[in-house]
Amino acid sequence: MAKVRPFKGLRPSADLAPIVSSRPYDVLSSQEAYDECLGNEKSLYHIIKPEINFEPIADEHDPKVYDKAVEQFGKFQKEGWLKQDGKPVYYLYAQTMEGRTQYGLVVAASVEDYLTGVIKKHELTRADKEEDRMKHVRCLNANMEPVFFAFEDNDTLMKIIAKTAQKPSACKFTSAEGFGHEFWLIDDDADIQAVTDGFAALSALYIADGHHRTAAAARVGEEKAKNDPNHTGDEEYNFFLAVCFPASQLKIMDYNRVVKDLNGLTDEQFLNALSENFAVEKKGAEIYHPARLHNFALYLNGVWYSLTAKSGTYDDNDPIGVLDVTISSNLILDKLLGIKDLRRDKRIDFVGGLRGLGNLKERVDSGEMRVALALYPVSMAQLIAIADSGNIMPPKTTWFEPKLRSGLVIHKLED
């Protein structure tokens, strides 16, 4: 049973939404954020990447940077660029990319649900990244950016989504990346109750993207509860900002690998070694996309190859062992190329999302990388199965697009 509740969102007006809102803090560098909002004092980057307010750009972990975030957050509210809704409501957020639209319900999700496992994860988090986001949530006393959840389709929630999407929206615009964004308020009392009841009928919510933000938000809530002598469990800090999408609407994109060298092997030796566990088929110079699960695309020295894992090299009954990221990590990256730690080895890099296989080819052709490996995307069914089993996916397995737009609504930890 998932517990969510409506909240008094802090948000920009329709005309300011495209100006204030931004890409998430972790998808671009400080310099890129600085360049992207040059001349725009209303950009959320001034709060979520506050290091850009200094000349030169400051270290993002410097204490003065967090202080600047607080100052900027206050400025945005004082200037009226962000205004708080008068009553607790839910919201609906639609994203459109390449003709496909997904609809997410914006809710205040429960810290307790995260701590007890109702909100399920599929990735490990790093303590340093958690701590950075905790400091940000703590000093601003707000969830500035939402986390990205999925839920198994539910009739009640699907009906609310369909009903709301027929109404006039609070804002609608296309971002610079070409993605469509539309935002509605769900402020009818009966509809608000229906959303609450619909989530209560769910056995779980699944973190699709934003594991560090989820962990940080939950830890701050837990910390505030322990430090509050009058804690009841109903305080706003017991909840955090989440956008929840029906799993059937989500699409996971491929997340690929490029490696700097062949671990001392020649091209011929490497291809011969691959043939032990894969059927290797030369495809030529034209980009080859993996055709199905357990089929990989390899790019080496100007040529694309199809690699198909041989029977017996994977276990379809093992939720982790069946993953192509597991197969490739064990049988190619580790066994042949000597890469044992995907998180820390400097010889490997990862290419996901919209960059496409052309980017893999470019990085190899330029000489920056020696070989590229493209994987068939993980499915939402696989992600849910892994989360339900309590297992953790290997690093760099899933890539979701489009990313959630930050700044369309903010959740304050004190009403």
N, C-alpha and C positions, 0 to 999 in steps of 0.2 A: 504494500500500500504506500504510494508516493504522496508525500505531503507537500503541497505548494500553497501559496496564498497571493492575493493581489497586493499591490503596493502603490504608493504615491510616487510615480516616476518623475524624475527631473530630466527635462528634455528641451530641445530647441524647437522654435516655431517652424512651420512648414517652409518658410522662405530661407531660414537659417540652417535647416537640416543638412543640405548638401555642403554648406560652408563649414559647419561645426564638425560634422561626423568625419571619421577617418578610417583608414585601414587599422587592423590590430597592431599593438605595439611591437609584437615579435616577428612581423613579416618583413620589416625593413630596418635598415641601419639608422643610426642617429643622423648621419649626413643626408641620407635619403629623405628622412622625415623633415629635416631642416629645409631641404630643397623643395619638397612637395608643398610645404605651407608658407613658402617665402611670400611676404607681403600680406599674409592672412593671420591677423592676430586672434581670430575667432576659432582657429583650428584646434581640435582636441589634442593634437600632438603637443601643444604647449603644456598640457596636464599629464598625458600618459607617457610622453618622452620629454620631460622638463629640462633635460640637459641641453636641449636646443636653444633655450633662452639665454645661454651664456656665450660670450665671445672670447676665446674660441669655445666650441662645444665642450662641455664639461664631462668628466667621468660620470657615467649614469649612476654609480653607487656612492658618489660623494654626498654627505649629509645635506649640503646646501641645495642639492638637486631636489631632494624630497621636500625641503622647505619651499622651494620655488613652485613645486606642484600644488602645495596647499595655497600659496599666494594666488596662483593662476586660477585655481578652482573657485576661490572666493571672488575673484574678479569676474569670472564668467557669470556667476549668480548675481553679483551686484549690478553688472551691466545689462542683465536681463537676457543674455544669450542662452541661458538655461533657466527654465521656470518649472516649478513643481506642480503637478496635478493636485487638484483639491480633494480627491477621494481615492482610496485604493482601487486600482483597476488592473486588469490584465491587458496585454497588447498582442497584436498579431503582426508578424514581420514576414514579408514575402521577398525572396531573392530570385532574380531571373538571370540565367546565364545560358547563352546559345539556345534560346527558345524553351528552356526547361525552367519551371518555377517550383520552388519549394516553400512551404508555409510553416513558420515556427511560432509557437505560442510563447510569449515572453512572460515569465513568472518569477516569483521569489521562491527559490528552491530551499529545501531544509538542510541545515548543517547536520542535524541529527541523522537524516537519511544518508548522508555521505559517511558519517562515522559508523553507522550500523550496517552499511553495505547495500542499502536499497538503491543508492546511486552507485552504479558499478563502473569500474575502470578496466582498461585493457593495456595500460602502459605504466611503466615505472616513472617516478619523478626524481629530479635531482634536487638535493637539499638547498644548493646555492640559488637556484632559480625560484624555488618556493619561497625562500627567505626574502628575495628581492620583491616579489609580488606581495608578500605579507606586509612589508614595510610600506608599500604603496597603498594598500587597502587600509592599513592601520592609520597612517598619517592623514589620509583624506577622509577617513571614516565613511567610505563609500565604495561600492563596486562600480568602477568606471566602465569596465568592459564586461560583456556577458560571456559566459561559457556556453558551449555548443553541446546540447544533449540530443539523444534520439529516444524514441519510445515505440514499442510495437503498436501498430495501428489499433485505434479504439474508436468505436462508433460515435460515442458522445462527443469526443474531441474533434473527430473528423467533421461532424455536423456543425459544430461551433465555428470551425475554420471556414467551412463552405459558406455558412450564413454571414460571417463577418466580412469575408472577401467580396461579398456583393454590395457592401455599404461604401459610402464615400470614405476615402482614407484621410489620415491626418497629414501625410506627406507622401510624395512620390517623386523620384528623380533617378537619373542614370549617373553612376560614378565615372570617374575618369578612366577606369579600367574597362568600361563598357557594360557593367553589371547593373541591372535594374533593382531598385530598392523601393519598397512600399510599406507603409506602417499605419496600423489602425488601433483605435482604442476599443477595448471590450468593457464598456461601462454600464451596461444594463445589468441590474442586480440578478435577474434570473440566469443570464448568460454567465455572469461571474460565478454563481453557485454551480452551474453545469460544468465549468472548467475545473473547479475545485473537486467536484465529485468524479469527473472523468479521470483525473490524475489519481484520485484515491482508489480507483478500480485497477490501477496498474501495479504489477508486482515489482517493477523495477524501472529505473531510468538509466540510460547508458551514456557515458561520456564519449562523445565522438571526437571532439577537439577541445583542448584547454585543460589538460590534466593538472598543470602547474597552477593555473588560476583557480581551479576548483579546490585543490588542496590548500592553497593560500587563503582563500575566502573562508573555507571551513575552519582552518586553524585559528584565524582571527576571531571568528564567531565563538569558537571554543574558549579561546583566551579571554574574551570579553565576559563570557558567562562565568568563568572562574573568578574574575575580578569584580563581579557585581554582587554585593551582599544581598540585594533584593531581587536577584534573578528569578524569573517565573517560567521562562521558556517561550514567552509570547513576544519578547522584545524583537525589534527589527534586526538586530545583529545575529539572530538565530537563523537568518535567511540570507540568500545571496542571489545575484542576478544570473538567470539562465534563459536561453532560447531553446525550446524543445520541439523537434521536428519528427513527424511520422517517419519511421525507418524506410517505408516503401518509397518515400520521395527523395531519399538521399542517394548520392552516387559517390563512391570512393574512387579517386583517381590513382593511376599508377605512381609508384614511388621508386625511382631507379637509382642505379649505382654507377659511379665512374672511379677507376683505380689508376694510380700513377705508374705502376710497373707490373711486370709479370712474375715477380718474385724470383728472378734469375732464369726463368724459362725462356726459350725461343718461342716464336709463334707456333711453329710445328709441334714442339714439345707440349705446349699448353693445350693445343687442340687435340692432340693424341691423348693427353691425360683426361680431358673432358669426356672423351668417348667411352671411358670406363663406366660412367654413370648416366650419360646422356646420348641420345641419338643426335648426332651433329650433322646438319645439312647446310651447305653453302648456299646463300641466297643472292649474293652479288652486291652492287653498289647502292641499289634502291633501298630506302629505309624499310625495315621489316618490323611489324608489330606482333607481339606475342598473340597467338590465336586463341588460346584457352588456358585453363588452369594447368600447371606443370609444363607449360611451354614458355621458353625464354628467348629473348633476342639478344645476340652478342654482336658488338661492333669492334673489329680489330683490324688495324692496318688497311682501312678503306673498304673493308668487306663486312657485310652483315651475315650472320649465321643464325639458324634456328636450332635451339637446344631443347630437346624433349626428354624429361626425366624418365629413366627406365623403370619398369615395374620392379618393386622391391626397394626402391630408394626412398620411399615415403610411406606413411601410414595414413590412409584416408579416415581411419577411426580415431586418430589423435588430433584434437583441435589445433594443436601447435605444430605437430609434425607434418600436417597436410599443407601448411602454408608454403607458398613458393618462396617467401622470404627466408623460411627455415631451411628449405632445400638448398637454395643458392648460398646461404650463409655457411652451411655445413660442408657442402660438397664442392663449392667453388672458392668462396672467399677465404674460408679457413683452411680447408684441405690443400688447395692448390696455390693460393696466393698468400697464405700465412697471415691473414687478417682475422684476429680472434676477438677484438673488442671494437664493435662498430661505433660505439660512442666516442672513443678516444683515439683510435688509430688515425694518424694524419695522412696516410696513404690513400684513404677513401673519402669520397664526397657523395652527396645525395642530391638528386634532381627530381623534384616532384611537381605536381599541379599542372599548370598550363604551359610550362616551358617546352614540353614535348620531346620526342626522340631526336628532333633536329638539333636540340641543344647538346645532347649526348655526342652526336656526330661532330659538332663544332669543337667540343672540348677535347676530343681525341685527335681530330685533324689538326688542331692548333699545336699539338705536342704537349699541352698541359697535362693531359691524361693519356694513358696507354691503351686502356680497354674500357668499354661501356657494357653494362648489363641492364636490360629492360625486363620488367616483371609484369605479369598479368595482374590487374588490380584485385585486391581483397574485396569480398562482398560484405554487405551489411549482415547477412546471415552468419558469416564466419565470425565477424566482430562480436555479434551478440552471443554466439555459441561459446566463444572464448571467455567473454566476460561472465557468462552464466556458470562456466566451469571453474571460475576462480583463477584461471591462468592469465599470464601476462604475454602480450605479443612481443616479439623481438623489436629492437629499436628501428625506427624509420620504416614503418610498415604501411601506415595509412596517410593519405593526403586528401583533404576535403576542399572543394571549391564550389561556390564562392565562399570566401571567408566572411564571417559576420562583420557588419559595419559597426564600429564603435561610436558611441555618442548619440545614437538615436534615442536612447533612454538610459538613465543612470539610477542606481538604487542606493539611497542613503541608509546608513546603518542606524541612524536615529531619526525617528519620524519628526 
